[in-house]
Amino acid sequence: MGADVRHVPEAAVRDIYTARYWQLARCDDLPPALAVFHFDAAVNHGVTGATRLLHRHSPDDTASMMECANFRSSKQELR
């Protein structure tokens, strides 16, 4: 028998969604409004599927946003 998800503590649910969807989908690297839509897509379609959707519907804008995000991440790692 599986666990009853109704009894999972809210903090655990928040941690799961943050680690498995928000962070893996790199939602912090996107503008807030787009981040929320991308997060929702990641939950419903998986992170890879959400990323494909994002690139398919706005390839130029998304590519430049992600390049900026990669640059920011690289700078932070150097600190």
TORPA-4810 file (N, C-alpha, C, O; in nm, 3 decimals):
<nodes>
NODE_1_0.083_-0.120_0.000_0.000_0.000_0.000_0.087_0.126_0.000_0.189_0.131_0.069_M
NODE_2_0.047_0.225_-0.076_0.118_0.352_-0.081_0.079_0.441_0.035_-0.019_0.417_0.105_G
NODE_3_0.157_0.543_0.054_0.128_0.639_0.160_0.009_0.725_0.122_-0.014_0.751_0.003_A
NODE_4_-0.065_0.769_0.219_-0.179_0.856_0.196_-0.128_1.000_0.189_-0.087_1.057_0.291_D
NODE_5_-0.129_1.057_0.070_-0.071_1.191_0.051_-0.145_1.300_0.127_-0.092_1.409_0.146_V
NODE_6_-0.266_1.271_0.168_-0.340_1.372_0.245_-0.276_1.399_0.380_-0.302_1.501_0.443_R
NODE_7_-0.191_1.307_0.425_-0.129_1.321_0.557_0.017_1.366_0.551_0.085_1.368_0.653_H
NODE_8_0.064_1.402_0.433_0.202_1.452_0.420_0.203_1.596_0.472_0.120_1.677_0.432_V
NODE_9_0.298_1.628_0.559_0.305_1.765_0.612_0.327_1.868_0.500_0.396_1.840_0.402_P
NODE_10_0.267_1.985_0.515_0.277_2.090_0.414_0.421_2.128_0.386_0.457_2.155_0.271_E
NODE_11_0.504_2.132_0.488_0.646_2.166_0.468_0.715_2.064_0.378_0.798_2.101_0.295_A
NODE_12_0.681_1.937_0.392_0.740_1.833_0.308_0.694_1.850_0.163_0.773_1.834_0.070_A
NODE_13_0.567_1.882_0.145_0.514_1.905_0.010_0.586_2.024_-0.054_0.626_2.018_-0.171_V
NODE_14_0.603_2.131_0.021_0.672_2.250_-0.029_0.815_2.215_-0.069_0.863_2.258_-0.174_R
NODE_15_0.884_2.137_0.015_1.022_2.097_-0.016_1.030_2.014_-0.143_1.121_2.031_-0.224_D
NODE_16_0.935_1.924_-0.161_0.931_1.838_-0.281_0.910_1.923_-0.405_0.984_1.909_-0.503_I
NODE_17_0.811_2.009_-0.402_0.783_2.094_-0.519_0.900_2.187_-0.549_0.933_2.211_-0.665_Y
NODE_18_0.963_2.239_-0.445_1.077_2.329_-0.466_1.194_2.254_-0.529_1.251_2.300_-0.628_T
NODE_19_1.230_2.140_-0.472_1.347_2.066_-0.520_1.324_1.999_-0.655_1.411_2.004_-0.742_A
NODE_20_1.209_1.936_-0.672_1.186_1.856_-0.793_1.133_1.934_-0.912_1.142_1.888_-1.026_R
NODE_21_1.077_2.051_-0.886_1.017_2.125_-0.997_1.074_2.266_-1.008_1.132_2.300_-1.112_Y
NODE_22_1.060_2.349_-0.906_1.102_2.490_-0.914_1.252_2.502_-0.943_1.292_2.573_-1.035_W
NODE_23_1.333_2.432_-0.866_1.478_2.443_-0.884_1.525_2.373_-1.010_1.605_2.429_-1.086_Q
NODE_24_1.478_2.251_-1.034_1.521_2.179_-1.155_1.480_2.250_-1.283_1.552_2.246_-1.383_L
NODE_25_1.364_2.316_-1.280_1.317_2.390_-1.397_1.380_2.529_-1.405_1.356_2.603_-1.500_A
NODE_26_1.460_2.563_-1.305_1.531_2.692_-1.300_1.434_2.810_-1.309_1.459_2.908_-1.379_R
NODE_27_1.326_2.799_-1.238_1.223_2.904_-1.240_1.275_3.037_-1.187_1.227_3.143_-1.229_C
NODE_28_1.371_3.034_-1.095_1.428_3.159_-1.042_1.500_3.239_-1.149_1.521_3.360_-1.133_D
NODE_29_1.537_3.174_-1.259_1.610_3.242_-1.365_1.517_3.311_-1.465_1.564_3.376_-1.559_D
NODE_30_1.388_3.297_-1.446_1.291_3.354_-1.540_1.219_3.473_-1.478_1.217_3.486_-1.355_L
NODE_31_1.161_3.559_-1.559_1.077_3.667_-1.504_0.964_3.604_-1.422_0.915_3.497_-1.458_P
NODE_32_0.921_3.668_-1.314_0.824_3.607_-1.223_0.698_3.551_-1.289_0.657_3.439_-1.257_P
NODE_33_0.636_3.625_-1.378_0.512_3.575_-1.440_0.538_3.450_-1.523_0.460_3.355_-1.518_A
NODE_34_0.647_3.450_-1.596_0.682_3.333_-1.677_0.724_3.217_-1.588_0.697_3.101_-1.620_L
NODE_35_0.791_3.246_-1.478_0.835_3.142_-1.385_0.717_3.062_-1.331_0.726_2.940_-1.319_A
NODE_36_0.608_3.128_-1.299_0.490_3.060_-1.245_0.431_2.966_-1.350_0.395_2.852_-1.318_V
NODE_37_0.420_3.012_-1.474_0.368_2.926_-1.580_0.462_2.808_-1.607_0.417_2.696_-1.628_F
NODE_38_0.592_2.835_-1.606_0.690_2.730_-1.631_0.687_2.626_-1.518_0.696_2.506_-1.544_H
NODE_39_0.674_2.672_-1.395_0.663_2.581_-1.280_0.541_2.491_-1.295_0.550_2.370_-1.276_F
NODE_40_0.428_2.549_-1.330_0.305_2.471_-1.349_0.325_2.367_-1.459_0.283_2.252_-1.444_D
NODE_41_0.387_2.408_-1.568_0.413_2.314_-1.678_0.508_2.204_-1.632_0.491_2.088_-1.672_A
NODE_42_0.607_2.237_-1.551_0.701_2.137_-1.500_0.630_2.033_-1.415_0.660_1.914_-1.424_A
NODE_43_0.537_2.078_-1.333_0.460_1.984_-1.249_0.373_1.895_-1.337_0.364_1.774_-1.312_V
NODE_44_0.310_1.951_-1.438_0.215_1.875_-1.519_0.277_1.797_-1.634_0.222_1.696_-1.677_N
NODE_45_0.392_1.844_-1.685_0.453_1.781_-1.803_0.594_1.730_-1.776_0.658_1.676_-1.866_H
NODE_46_0.642_1.747_-1.654_0.781_1.714_-1.623_0.870_1.831_-1.660_0.833_1.914_-1.743_G
NODE_47_0.986_1.837_-1.599_1.077_1.949_-1.622_1.122_1.952_-1.768_1.127_2.059_-1.829_V
NODE_48_1.154_1.837_-1.824_1.200_1.833_-1.964_1.089_1.877_-2.058_1.113_1.955_-2.151_T
NODE_49_0.967_1.828_-2.035_0.855_1.867_-2.120_0.825_2.015_-2.109_0.795_2.080_-2.210_G
NODE_50_0.832_2.069_-1.989_0.807_2.213_-1.970_0.913_2.296_-2.040_0.882_2.399_-2.100_A
NODE_51_1.037_2.251_-2.034_1.145_2.324_-2.100_1.127_2.320_-2.252_1.151_2.420_-2.320_T
NODE_52_1.086_2.206_-2.304_1.059_2.197_-2.448_0.947_2.293_-2.488_0.957_2.362_-2.589_R
NODE_53_0.841_2.297_-2.407_0.730_2.389_-2.437_0.778_2.534_-2.436_0.743_2.612_-2.524_L
NODE_54_0.858_2.567_-2.337_0.908_2.703_-2.324_0.991_2.742_-2.446_0.974_2.851_-2.501_L
NODE_55_1.079_2.653_-2.489_1.163_2.681_-2.605_1.084_2.682_-2.735_1.113_2.759_-2.826_H
NODE_56_0.984_2.595_-2.743_0.905_2.586_-2.865_0.823_2.713_-2.888_0.805_2.755_-3.002_R
NODE_57_0.774_2.773_-2.781_0.683_2.887_-2.797_0.751_3.022_-2.791_0.690_3.123_-2.827_H
NODE_58_0.874_3.027_-2.748_0.946_3.155_-2.749_1.096_3.128_-2.757_1.170_3.166_-2.667_S
NODE_59_1.141_3.064_-2.865_1.280_3.021_-2.871_1.382_3.134_-2.858_1.481_3.118_-2.787_P
NODE_60_1.362_3.246_-2.925_1.461_3.354_-2.919_1.466_3.419_-2.782_1.573_3.436_-2.725_D
NODE_61_1.349_3.456_-2.730_1.344_3.520_-2.599_1.394_3.426_-2.490_1.470_3.466_-2.402_D
NODE_62_1.351_3.300_-2.496_1.390_3.205_-2.393_1.539_3.180_-2.396_1.604_3.175_-2.292_T
NODE_63_1.593_3.164_-2.516_1.737_3.138_-2.527_1.816_3.252_-2.466_1.912_3.229_-2.393_A
NODE_64_1.778_3.376_-2.495_1.852_3.489_-2.440_1.833_3.499_-2.289_1.927_3.534_-2.217_S
NODE_65_1.713_3.469_-2.240_1.690_3.471_-2.094_1.775_3.365_-2.026_1.835_3.390_-1.922_M
NODE_66_1.780_3.244_-2.085_1.855_3.136_-2.024_2.005_3.163_-2.032_2.078_3.126_-1.940_M
NODE_67_2.052_3.227_-2.138_2.193_3.263_-2.147_2.228_3.363_-2.037_2.333_3.351_-1.973_E
NODE_68_2.142_3.460_-2.016_2.164_3.556_-1.907_2.164_3.485_-1.772_2.246_3.515_-1.685_C
NODE_69_2.073_3.390_-1.756_2.065_3.315_-1.631_2.190_3.231_-1.612_2.242_3.223_-1.501_A
NODE_70_2.240_3.169_-1.719_2.363_3.091_-1.709_2.480_3.181_-1.670_2.565_3.143_-1.590_N
NODE_71_2.483_3.300_-1.728_2.589_3.395_-1.696_2.582_3.434_-1.549_2.684_3.436_-1.480_F
NODE_72_2.461_3.466_-1.502_2.444_3.503_-1.360_2.486_3.388_-1.271_2.557_3.410_-1.172_R
NODE_73_2.444_3.264_-1.305_2.479_3.149_-1.223_2.630_3.129_-1.220_2.686_3.099_-1.115_S
NODE_74_2.695_3.145_-1.334_2.841_3.129_-1.342_2.910_3.232_-1.254_3.006_3.201_-1.185_S
NODE_75_2.861_3.356_-1.258_2.922_3.461_-1.176_2.905_3.430_-1.029_2.998_3.451_-0.951_K
NODE_76_2.789_3.379_-0.988_2.765_3.347_-0.848_2.853_3.232_-0.803_2.900_3.232_-0.689_Q
NODE_77_2.877_3.133_-0.890_2.960_3.020_-0.853_3.105_3.062_-0.833_3.177_2.998_-0.756_E
NODE_78_3.148_3.168_-0.900_3.286_3.214_-0.888_3.311_3.284_-0.757_3.426_3.297_-0.715_L
NODE_79_3.209_3.330_-0.692_3.226_3.405_-0.566_3.269_3.317_-0.453_3.288_3.365_-0.341_R
</nodes>
